[in-house]
Structures are given as structure tokens and as C-alpha cells.
Amino acid sequence: MSIDLEIQPRQAAIIGWGSAVPSGILSNLDLERLVETNDEWIVSRTGIKERRVVREGESTFTLALEAARGALATAHIRPNELDLIVVGTCTPEHPLPSTACMLQEALDAPQAPAFDLQAACSGFLYSLSVARQFILSGEYRTILVVGADAFTRFIDYTDRTTCILFGDGAGAVVLRAQERPEDGVRRGLGAFKLGALGAGGPFLRIPAGGNRYPATAETVVAREHFLKMEGQETFKLAVRTMSETSLEVLRREGLSIGEVDLFIPHQANLRIIEAVGRRLDLPAHKVLVNVDRYGNTSAASIPISICEAVASGRLQPGMRLLLTAFGSGLTWASGVVYWGG
């Protein structure tokens, strides 16, 4: 569903942001002791030097809660002002209840409906798009959107094709409805484009632990509860879909690639980021990269990057952001944000 922004009396603006990463750091040198690999091999293929990993007492929920509290503090709003909580995650605290409902209780926001949204690494942008529609429709005014994953709990540290890639983290933003300014200048969230290809599901999957293959002694022995990935096919689809949807949302907004001030892609792999940047003809100084320090944090990577860009002064009011992601499903999404700060 797409809502015509030209006839909308309101807009959805980001007014708060926060992030959280675990205390544990897993470096490439640490991985050399676990699996047949080395620092040079990992960096040359992924750009990753270290990643954050959850330790005892840390989880998707604890990271999401810290990020959410940070976003509320930055927005200067209380939990009882929230109208909705949406959590993008594919590593929820439990199969049920939802991580979003756990957040609702921990934040003391019983008035807010809450649900999880599962789109893997695209989960934050999917969630942001859904929240935007609730605001533009007039249904809700203030929404907490969280992207959080602790993927390392599902990683096989005997499989060097996957264990080198993933880290854990969470990021959150607060969206609030604002009246469209009379000057006609775009602010807040612009166009979004979502996509999916169910036929590509086998390329990124965790085979067991769900309804089709519930946990048994056999599935545990076969290591079917860990992530499996077909890297080459995933790479090609990620580059193509992230590039195409990025150009589509810019077209919808009437923007050229030269008018993008900062490009924040999902931090999956440096080679993917660079390939998308080349396809879009974006100069390196406009592309945010932090995959070297965090690895692939799935739904958390874009909101963590937004927080880092603000903290470093790289993201300033009035800037135009282009966001894009790709994940299991297969799913992908892109969006434009006019940063208010």
C-alpha cells in the first residue's frame, strides 16, 4: 500500500534514537582459534575485523530494552505516550510471547499495542514502513520502532562461511506525527519500497526449530538449528535488489542520486556495500560503513548506524538519507528519510 504524500496533512518524523551492543567482542584472531580461517581471509572477503556477541545475561530483549530506553530519552517522551511498539527481529526472546510485548511490560507502557515483525535483516525498514503507514493514516501518533537481533546464538562456529559474519545488537527510533509544513519542504520519512522472493528462502535459512521440523535429538545432532547460507546467490540478489529499490524510492521522491547526503546500507558485508555503492554511483564519503566493528547485526544494523552517524556529527539536520537492506525470506527494502534531528 502506498499513501500519496501530496494529499497527506501529516508526516512521520524521527524524534528519538538509541542503540545497544553487547559487552563481548569476538575478533578475527579469536575466530582463528575456533575454525580454520585467518584475519586476512576474513577481512578480504567481508571487511569485518570484530563483532559484538551476547554473553550470559544478555539477549535480544535486553539489547532491545536498552536501545528503546535510549530512544525515549532522546525524544524526551515517557513510555505512557507511546501508541504502538513494533520490534523487527528474527531472533526473538521466545517463540511466544513476542519480544515487543516483553518490551511493553518492561517500559511500563500497557496502553500501547505491541507486535514483532519478522523480515530478518530487512526487519527494521519493514517495521519503519509499517509504523509510517499507521501515522500517515491517522491511527497513531507516537510509535517506538526497534530493530534487534542476537544472531550469534544461532551460529555454527564450525562453519567458517557463516560464523565470521554475524554479530549482535539493537537500535530503536521514536516516530511522531507532525503536521506538514506550509513551506512544502519534505521532512520526516519519505517513500519506502519493500520486496520479497519466497523462492529464495533456501539461500538463508535455519532449517529446524519451527513447526515443520521441531527440535529433536536428531535435529540437534545434525546441527539443523544453526544458520545455513548460500553465499554466492545471496550476494548477487542483495546487490541487485538493494540498488533497484534505492533508485525506485529516489524516483518517487523526485531526487537524484547526487542529492543524497548520506547512504546507510544494511551492514552485511563490505563487498556488498561497495558493489551497491558502485551501482548507485555514490562517492565513498557518502556511504556509512561500520561492518568492520560490528559484523552483520541483522535488523539492528541500520538503526545502530543512524545513532553512530548522529553521535559523530556525520548526520545533521536537513540531510537526506537513503536507507536499504536485504535479508532472509528473501526480503529487501529501501527508504528515504529527511533528517530533522
C-alpha positions as CSV (number, residue, x, y, z in Angstrom):
1,M,0.0,0.0,0.0
2,S,1.3,3.5,-0.9
3,I,-0.2,6.7,0.5
4,D,0.1,9.8,-1.7
5,L,2.2,12.2,0.4
6,E,1.0,15.2,-1.6
7,I,-2.5,14.9,-0.1
8,Q,-1.4,14.0,3.5
9,P,-1.8,16.6,6.2
10,R,0.8,14.9,8.4
11,Q,4.2,13.3,8.2
12,A,6.1,10.7,10.3
13,A,9.3,12.2,11.8
14,I,12.1,10.5,13.8
15,I,12.3,12.4,17.1
16,G,14.4,10.0,19.1
17,W,17.1,7.3,18.6
18,G,19.1,4.9,20.7
19,S,21.3,1.8,20.3
20,A,22.9,-1.0,22.3
21,V,25.6,-3.6,21.7
22,P,26.7,-6.5,23.9
23,S,29.8,-6.3,26.1
24,G,31.5,-9.3,24.4
25,I,33.9,-8.7,21.5
26,L,34.8,-11.6,19.1
27,S,37.8,-10.7,17.0
28,N,39.1,-12.4,13.9
29,L,42.0,-13.6,16.0
30,D,39.5,-15.2,18.3
31,L,37.9,-17.0,15.4
32,E,41.3,-18.4,14.3
33,R,41.2,-20.5,17.4
34,L,37.7,-21.8,16.7
35,V,37.7,-22.6,13.0
36,E,40.0,-22.9,10.0
37,T,40.3,-19.2,9.0
38,N,42.5,-16.2,9.5
39,D,42.3,-12.5,9.8
40,E,43.5,-11.7,6.2
41,W,40.9,-14.1,4.7
42,I,38.0,-12.7,6.7
43,V,38.9,-9.0,6.0
44,S,39.5,-9.6,2.3
45,R,36.1,-11.2,1.9
46,T,33.9,-9.4,4.3
47,G,35.6,-6.3,5.7
48,I,34.9,-7.5,9.2
49,K,37.5,-7.2,11.9
50,E,35.4,-7.9,15.0
51,R,31.9,-8.3,16.1
52,R,29.9,-7.9,19.3
53,V,28.4,-11.0,20.9
54,V,25.9,-11.6,23.7
55,R,27.2,-13.1,26.9
56,E,25.4,-14.6,29.9
57,G,22.6,-12.3,30.9
58,E,22.4,-10.6,27.5
59,S,19.9,-11.3,24.8
60,T,17.7,-9.8,22.1
61,F,15.4,-8.5,24.7
62,T,18.0,-6.9,27.0
63,L,19.6,-5.2,23.9
64,A,16.2,-4.0,22.6
65,L,15.2,-2.6,26.0
66,E,18.4,-0.6,26.3
67,A,18.1,0.8,22.8
68,A,14.4,1.6,23.4
69,R,15.1,3.5,26.6
70,G,17.8,5.5,24.8
71,A,15.4,6.4,22.0
72,L,12.7,7.5,24.5
73,A,15.3,9.6,26.4
74,T,16.5,11.3,23.2
75,A,12.9,12.0,22.2
76,H,12.1,13.4,25.7
77,I,8.9,11.4,25.9
78,R,7.5,9.0,28.5
79,P,6.5,5.4,27.8
80,N,2.9,6.2,28.5
81,E,2.9,8.5,25.5
82,L,3.5,5.6,23.1
83,D,0.7,4.4,20.9
84,L,2.4,1.4,19.4
85,I,5.5,-0.7,19.8
86,V,7.0,-2.6,16.8
87,V,10.0,-4.8,17.0
88,G,11.8,-6.1,13.9
89,T,13.6,-9.3,14.9
90,C,14.2,-12.8,13.6
91,T,15.8,-13.9,16.9
92,P,13.0,-13.3,19.4
93,E,13.4,-13.9,23.1
94,H,10.9,-16.7,22.9
95,P,8.6,-18.2,20.2
96,L,5.9,-16.6,22.3
97,P,5.2,-14.1,23.8
98,S,6.6,-11.6,21.4
99,T,9.7,-9.6,22.3
100,A,7.6,-6.4,21.7
101,C,5.1,-7.4,24.4
102,M,8.0,-8.0,26.8
103,L,9.3,-4.5,26.0
104,Q,5.8,-3.1,26.6
105,E,5.9,-4.6,30.1
106,A,9.5,-3.6,30.9
107,L,8.9,0.0,29.7
108,D,5.6,0.2,31.6
109,A,3.6,1.2,28.5
110,P,0.4,-1.0,28.9
111,Q,-1.6,1.3,26.7
112,A,0.5,0.5,23.6
113,P,-0.3,-2.4,21.3
114,A,2.9,-4.4,20.6
115,F,4.0,-6.9,18.0
116,D,7.1,-8.4,16.4
117,L,7.8,-8.2,12.7
118,Q,9.9,-10.9,11.1
119,A,11.8,-9.9,7.9
120,A,15.3,-10.8,9.0
121,C,17.9,-8.2,8.1
122,S,15.2,-6.1,6.4
123,G,13.2,-6.1,9.6
124,F,13.9,-2.6,10.8
125,L,13.0,-1.0,7.4
126,Y,9.9,-3.2,7.1
127,S,8.9,-2.1,10.7
128,L,9.7,1.6,9.9
129,S,7.5,1.4,6.8
130,V,4.6,-0.2,8.7
131,A,4.8,2.4,11.5
132,R,4.9,5.2,8.9
133,Q,1.6,4.0,7.5
134,F,0.0,3.9,10.9
135,I,1.0,7.6,11.4
136,L,0.0,8.8,7.9
137,S,-3.4,7.1,8.2
138,G,-4.0,9.0,11.5
139,E,-4.4,5.8,13.5
140,Y,-1.5,6.5,15.9
141,R,0.7,9.5,16.8
142,T,3.8,8.2,18.6
143,I,5.4,4.8,17.8
144,L,8.5,3.1,19.0
145,V,10.3,1.1,16.3
146,V,13.1,-1.3,17.3
147,G,15.4,-3.5,15.3
148,A,17.1,-6.1,17.5
149,D,18.9,-9.4,16.9
150,A,21.2,-11.8,18.7
151,F,22.2,-13.9,15.8
152,T,25.3,-15.4,17.3
153,R,23.0,-17.7,19.4
154,F,22.1,-19.4,16.0
155,I,25.6,-19.5,14.5
156,D,27.6,-22.7,14.0
157,Y,31.2,-21.9,15.0
158,T,32.4,-24.9,13.0
159,D,31.1,-23.3,9.7
160,R,33.5,-20.6,8.6
161,T,31.1,-19.4,5.9
162,T,28.7,-18.1,8.5
163,C,30.5,-17.7,11.8
164,I,32.7,-14.9,10.5
165,L,29.8,-12.7,9.5
166,F,27.4,-12.1,12.4
167,G,27.2,-10.0,15.5
168,D,24.5,-8.9,17.9
169,G,22.9,-5.5,18.7
170,A,19.8,-3.4,18.8
171,G,18.7,0.1,17.6
172,A,15.5,2.0,18.1
173,V,13.8,5.2,16.9
174,V,10.7,7.0,18.1
175,L,8.4,8.2,15.3
176,R,5.9,11.0,15.9
177,A,3.2,12.5,13.7
178,Q,3.8,16.1,12.7
179,E,1.8,18.5,10.6
180,R,3.2,19.0,7.1
181,P,4.9,22.5,7.0
182,E,3.3,25.2,4.9
183,D,6.6,25.8,3.1
184,G,6.3,22.4,1.4
185,V,9.7,21.3,2.4
186,R,9.8,17.5,2.9
187,R,10.7,16.3,6.4
188,G,10.4,13.0,8.2
189,L,10.0,9.7,6.4
190,G,9.7,9.8,2.6
191,A,8.9,6.9,0.2
192,F,9.6,3.3,1.1
193,K,9.8,0.3,-1.2
194,L,9.5,-3.3,0.1
195,G,10.1,-6.6,-1.7
196,A,10.3,-10.3,-1.2
197,L,11.1,-13.5,-3.0
198,G,9.9,-16.6,-1.2
199,A,11.6,-18.9,-3.7
200,G,14.9,-17.6,-2.4
201,G,14.2,-18.8,1.1
202,P,16.6,-21.8,0.9
203,F,19.5,-19.4,0.4
204,L,19.3,-18.1,4.0
205,R,17.6,-20.4,6.5
206,I,17.6,-22.1,9.9
207,P,16.1,-25.5,9.0
208,A,14.9,-26.8,12.4
209,G,13.2,-25.5,15.5
210,G,10.0,-24.4,13.9
211,N,6.7,-26.1,13.3
212,R,7.8,-28.2,10.3
213,Y,10.9,-29.6,12.0
214,P,10.5,-29.2,15.7
215,A,13.5,-29.8,17.9
216,T,14.5,-33.5,18.3
217,A,17.7,-35.3,19.3
218,E,18.3,-35.9,15.6
219,T,17.9,-32.3,14.5
220,V,20.3,-31.2,17.3
221,V,23.0,-33.8,16.2
222,A,22.6,-32.8,12.6
223,R,23.2,-29.1,13.6
224,E,19.9,-28.1,11.9
225,H,19.2,-25.3,14.4
226,F,22.0,-23.2,13.0
227,L,22.0,-20.7,10.1
228,K,22.7,-22.1,6.7
229,M,23.6,-19.8,3.8
230,E,24.3,-20.0,0.0
231,G,26.7,-17.1,-0.2
232,Q,27.1,-16.5,-4.0
233,E,23.3,-16.5,-4.7
234,T,22.7,-14.2,-1.7
235,F,25.4,-11.8,-2.8
236,K,24.0,-11.3,-6.3
237,L,20.4,-10.9,-5.3
238,A,21.4,-8.5,-2.5
239,V,23.3,-6.2,-4.8
240,R,20.6,-6.1,-7.4
241,T,17.6,-5.6,-5.2
242,M,19.2,-3.0,-2.9
243,S,20.3,-1.0,-5.9
244,E,17.0,-1.2,-7.8
245,T,14.8,-0.3,-4.8
246,S,17.1,2.5,-3.8
247,L,16.7,4.1,-7.2
248,E,12.9,3.5,-7.1
249,V,12.4,5.4,-3.8
250,L,14.6,8.3,-5.1
251,R,12.4,8.4,-8.2
252,R,9.3,8.5,-6.1
253,E,10.7,11.4,-4.1
254,G,11.9,13.3,-7.2
255,L,15.5,13.1,-6.0
256,S,18.7,12.4,-7.9
257,I,21.5,10.3,-6.5
258,G,23.5,13.5,-6.2
259,E,21.0,14.9,-3.8
260,V,21.6,12.0,-1.3
261,D,23.7,13.3,1.6
262,L,24.3,10.0,3.4
263,F,23.7,6.4,2.3
264,I,23.2,3.9,5.1
265,P,23.0,0.4,3.8
266,H,22.5,-2.8,5.8
267,Q,25.9,-3.8,7.1
268,A,26.0,-7.3,5.8
269,N,29.4,-7.5,4.1
270,L,31.8,-4.8,2.9
271,R,31.9,-6.3,-0.6
272,I,28.0,-6.0,-0.9
273,I,28.1,-2.4,0.4
274,E,30.8,-1.4,-2.1
275,A,29.1,-3.1,-5.0
276,V,25.8,-1.3,-4.3
277,G,27.6,2.0,-3.9
278,R,29.2,1.5,-7.4
279,R,25.9,0.6,-9.0
280,L,24.4,3.8,-7.5
281,D,27.4,5.9,-8.4
282,L,27.8,7.1,-4.8
283,P,31.1,8.5,-3.7
284,A,32.7,6.6,-0.8
285,H,32.5,9.6,1.6
286,K,28.6,9.5,1.4
287,V,28.5,5.8,2.3
288,L,28.4,4.8,6.0
289,V,30.4,1.7,6.9
290,N,30.8,0.2,10.3
291,V,30.6,-3.5,9.5
292,D,34.3,-3.8,10.3
293,R,33.5,-3.3,14.0
294,Y,30.1,-4.9,14.4
295,G,29.7,-7.5,11.7
296,N,26.2,-8.2,10.4
297,T,23.8,-7.3,13.2
298,S,20.7,-8.1,11.1
299,A,17.7,-5.8,11.8
300,A,19.9,-3.8,14.2
301,S,22.4,-2.6,11.7
302,I,20.7,0.4,10.2
303,P,19.4,1.9,13.5
304,I,22.8,1.4,15.1
305,S,24.4,3.2,12.1
306,I,21.9,6.1,12.4
307,C,22.9,6.5,16.0
308,E,26.6,6.4,15.2
309,A,26.1,9.0,12.4
310,V,24.4,11.4,14.8
311,A,27.0,10.9,17.6
312,S,29.9,11.5,15.2
313,G,28.3,14.6,13.7
314,R,28.1,13.0,10.3
315,L,24.3,13.3,10.3
316,Q,23.0,16.8,10.5
317,P,19.5,18.4,10.4
318,G,18.3,18.9,6.8
319,M,20.2,16.0,5.4
320,R,18.6,13.5,3.0
321,L,19.2,9.8,3.9
322,L,18.9,6.8,1.7
323,L,18.5,3.5,3.6
324,T,18.5,0.0,2.1
325,A,18.6,-3.6,3.4
326,F,18.4,-7.2,2.3
327,G,17.7,-10.4,4.3
328,S,16.4,-13.9,4.6
329,G,12.9,-14.6,3.2
330,L,14.2,-13.4,0.9
331,T,13.3,-9.8,1.7
332,W,14.6,-6.3,0.8
333,A,13.6,-2.7,1.5
334,S,14.7,0.8,0.8
335,G,13.5,4.2,2.1
336,V,14.3,7.9,2.1
337,V,14.5,9.9,5.3
338,Y,14.6,13.7,5.6
339,W,16.6,14.1,8.8
340,G,15.2,16.6,11.3
341,G,17.5,15.8,14.2
